């Protein structure tokens, strides 16, 4: 007896039950028979033929027959399910790694009060001393001077440093 190893990636192989039809195709073809019988039993005139019963049964059988057609190895019903899932998904995906959703909250009351105090101190504006009029005029003149080499640098924490190099005084 000969055995073969089936790769793990091949998991969607569908068995052929009758001819080239798989189980899902046969189910889609047989379901209209039972639905048609239910229509003949439930709707008036009970157990008698009527034009609207034939039209409903034929329409349902046609729709199920179309859904059983195989395209690129998948039946149309599975293609419709895939398209429907794609269209019903959220249109925007927002990811925020700083969110606390689904995280355990291990903070104690003591830690939160200490953290609130440190955050309040950090939020306060640091007041810088104001320059005298003469000093501010000299700085403005140095900035406007074409010979001065003025550089703005940012620190790793977001601070701004202003550097003057090679400032030559004009006489």
PyMOL commands that set and color helices and strands:
alter all, ss='L'
color gray80, all
select helices_A, chain A and resi 23-42+51-67+76-88+109-123+133-144
alter helices_A, ss='H'
color red, helices_A
select strands_A, chain A and resi 16-18+21-22+70-71+74-75+149-154+160-165
alter strands_A, ss='S'
color yellow, strands_A
deselect
rebuild
show_as cartoon
